[in-house]
Amino acid sequence: MIVGLVDGRFNAIEGGFVVTGDAERLFGWIDVRVDAASVDTKVEARDDDLRSERLFGVGSFPLLMFSGIDCALVGNPCGRSPASSRFGASHLLSRSR
């Protein structure tokens, strides 16, 4: 298997979030739902592979979901490395992470 960085997007995303205005606490809550079949890397064969049962399995698991509360910065947002955040749970293949 070859693993590499690929640019792409999901064309069908919905959800919502609340911004707190607090520099240390970015969001009060966030809820995002993504149609997994809407993956788009501009290469049809790769997109079909991503949708397959080998990877996203969109026939069985059509939604990618993320929800969380109380998002806070971890690290230096002004540094060279991007800041990360910590909160919430992702749901992929019917398993919470």
BAMARVO-998355 format. One record per residue (C-alpha): residue number from 1; residue in three letters; chain; x, y, z. Coordinates in Angstrom, 2 decimals. Example, Ala and Ser with C-alpha at 12.3 -4.5 7.8 and 13.67 -1.06 7.14 Angstrom:
BEGIN
     i    aa   ch        xx        yy        zz
     1   ala    A     12.30     -4.50      7.80
     2   ser    A     13.67     -1.06      7.14
//
This chain:
BEGIN
     i    aa   ch        xx        yy        zz
     1   met    A      0.00      0.00      0.00
     2   ile    A      1.25      3.48     -0.86
     3   val    A      0.24      6.31      1.46
     4   gly    A      0.60      9.95      0.50
     5   leu    A     -0.88     13.38      0.91
     6   val    A     -3.80     14.06     -1.45
     7   asp    A     -5.81     17.25     -1.80
     8   gly    A     -9.55     16.82     -1.83
     9   arg    A    -12.81     17.85     -0.28
    10   phe    A    -16.27     16.69      0.65
    11   asn    A    -18.98     18.46     -1.34
    12   ala    A    -21.88     17.77      1.04
    13   ile    A    -21.33     19.03      4.59
    14   glu    A    -23.88     20.31      7.07
    15   gly    A    -23.96     21.17     10.73
    16   gly    A    -23.38     24.08     13.02
    17   phe    A    -21.19     25.59     15.71
    18   val    A    -21.18     28.34     18.32
    19   val    A    -18.14     30.63     18.61
    20   thr    A    -17.47     31.77     22.18
    21   gly    A    -15.35     34.89     21.59
    22   asp    A    -12.89     33.57     24.21
    23   ala    A     -9.31     33.40     22.85
    24   glu    A     -8.62     30.19     24.80
    25   arg    A    -11.96     28.49     24.10
    26   leu    A    -12.83     28.61     20.41
    27   phe    A    -16.23     26.92     20.31
    28   gly    A    -18.99     26.29     22.80
    29   trp    A    -20.12     23.34     20.68
    30   ile    A    -19.77     21.97     17.16
    31   asp    A    -21.73     19.36     15.20
    32   val    A    -20.76     18.34     11.66
    33   arg    A    -22.24     15.70      9.34
    34   val    A    -20.53     14.79      6.06
    35   asp    A    -21.96     12.73      3.21
    36   ala    A    -19.06     10.28      2.75
    37   ala    A    -20.01      9.66     -0.89
    38   ser    A    -19.38     13.34     -1.68
    39   val    A    -15.58     12.87     -1.45
    40   asp    A    -13.91     14.67     -4.36
    41   thr    A    -10.17     14.51     -5.10
    42   lys    A    -10.65     15.33     -8.81
    43   val    A     -9.52     11.78     -9.70
    44   glu    A    -12.56      9.57    -10.27
    45   ala    A    -10.74      6.25     -9.78
    46   arg    A     -9.32      7.43     -6.44
    47   asp    A    -12.71      8.75     -5.33
    48   asp    A    -14.32      5.40     -6.18
    49   asp    A    -11.63      3.63     -4.14
    50   leu    A    -12.21      5.96     -1.18
    51   arg    A    -15.96      5.24     -1.35
    52   ser    A    -15.40      1.46     -1.54
    53   glu    A    -15.90     -1.02      1.29
    54   arg    A    -12.09     -1.12      1.59
    55   leu    A    -12.01      2.46      2.91
    56   phe    A    -15.09      4.61      3.73
    57   gly    A    -17.65      1.90      2.92
    58   val    A    -20.29      4.46      1.96
    59   gly    A    -22.86      1.77      1.14
    60   ser    A    -22.92      0.70      4.78
    61   phe    A    -21.74      3.90      6.46
    62   pro    A    -22.99      6.92      4.49
    63   leu    A    -22.25      9.60      7.12
    64   leu    A    -19.08     10.86      8.77
    65   met    A    -19.96     12.73     11.96
    66   phe    A    -18.11     14.86     14.47
    67   ser    A    -19.61     16.49     17.52
    68   gly    A    -18.10     18.13     20.53
    69   ile    A    -18.24     20.78     23.18
    70   asp    A    -15.75     23.14     24.76
    71   cys    A    -13.04     23.30     22.09
    72   ala    A     -9.77     24.71     23.44
    73   leu    A     -6.44     25.49     21.78
    74   val    A     -3.51     23.20     22.42
    75   gly    A     -0.13     24.55     21.41
    76   asn    A      0.89     27.93     20.02
    77   pro    A     -1.56     29.34     17.45
    78   cys    A      1.06     31.90     16.31
    79   gly    A      3.89     29.40     15.92
    80   arg    A      5.03     27.70     12.74
    81   ser    A      3.16     24.51     13.52
    82   pro    A     -0.60     24.73     13.28
    83   ala    A     -2.43     24.81     16.58
    84   ser    A     -4.58     21.85     17.35
    85   ser    A     -7.74     21.64     19.34
    86   arg    A     -9.11     19.06     21.69
    87   phe    A    -12.73     18.14     22.21
    88   gly    A    -15.52     15.98     21.01
    89   ala    A    -15.94     12.63     19.38
    90   ser    A    -15.82     11.47     15.79
    91   his    A    -18.08      8.73     14.48
    92   leu    A    -16.76      6.63     11.61
    93   leu    A    -17.98      3.17     10.67
    94   ser    A    -20.47      3.32     13.56
    95   arg    A    -17.70      3.56     16.15
    96   ser    A    -17.09      6.53     18.41
    97   arg    A    -13.49      7.73     18.69
//
